[in-house]
Amino acid sequence: MDPYPQALLSRLLREHTNHFLVAEISGRLVGYCVSSKDGSLAHLISIGVLREYRKRGIGSALIQTLLAEIGPRVRELWLEVNAGNEEAIRFYEGFDFRRVMIIDNYYADGAAALRMRLTLDGKVEDHASSSRRHLV
């Protein structure tokens, strides 16, 4: 679940307390989502779900909660994902994120990132529920 080192996650929690969501099952932290907001733009910094809890709707619930919380105040939500992570890219496309550009050497290991953007229309609940119909 840790795309980032524990120290960085701790710093993100301190800096983005109001934008840090967690998912728990029976008291166990199984997922998280952290974002930032600047005016009408938001950035999904990181989302993670423990491997053994994937494919249970936890990631989708985190995204839907994030969308509900940013609501009509935000017009665009951006994220970066490893360009080779087709499973994650399909996941985001299920929420109508669109591919914008490739960023070479984005990750510490030299891997490229795909920047994706979701344009919001102020009807987050309708958007999230209609997007769910498109998931395979």
Residue, then its C-alpha position, 0 to 999 in steps of 0.5 A: m500500500d505504500p507508494y511513499p515512505q512512512a515519513l512522507l505519509s506522516r508529513l502529508l497527514r500533517e500538511h493535509t489533515n483536512h484532505f486525508l481520508v482513511a479506510e478501516i476494517s475492524g480497526r485496521l487501516v486498509g486504505y488511504c487517500v490524500s489530496s490538496k486543493d488550490g482554489s478550483l483545482a485539486h490534486l490527488i496526491s496519493i491513494g493506496v489500498l492494502r493488496e489483500y483488500r483490493k477489488r472490494g470497492i475500497g479505492s472506489a469508496l475513497i475516490q467517491t468520498l473525495l469527490a463528495e468532499i471537494g464538491p462544487r468548489v473544485r472544477e478539476l481534479w488532477l493526478e499522476v499515475n505510473a504510466g505502466n500501471e494499466e490496472a490503475i489507469r483503467f480504475y481512474e478512467g472508470f471515474d472519467f479521468r482523461r489522459v493528459m500527458i506523459i511526464d518522463n522520469y517522474y518517479a525516483d526509479g526513472a519511470a514515467a508518469l501519466r497525468m490525468r484530469l477529471t473535469l467536474d461539473g458541480k454535480v459530484e454525486d451524479h458524476a460519481s454514480s454515472s461513472r460507476r456504471h462505466l466500470v467493468 
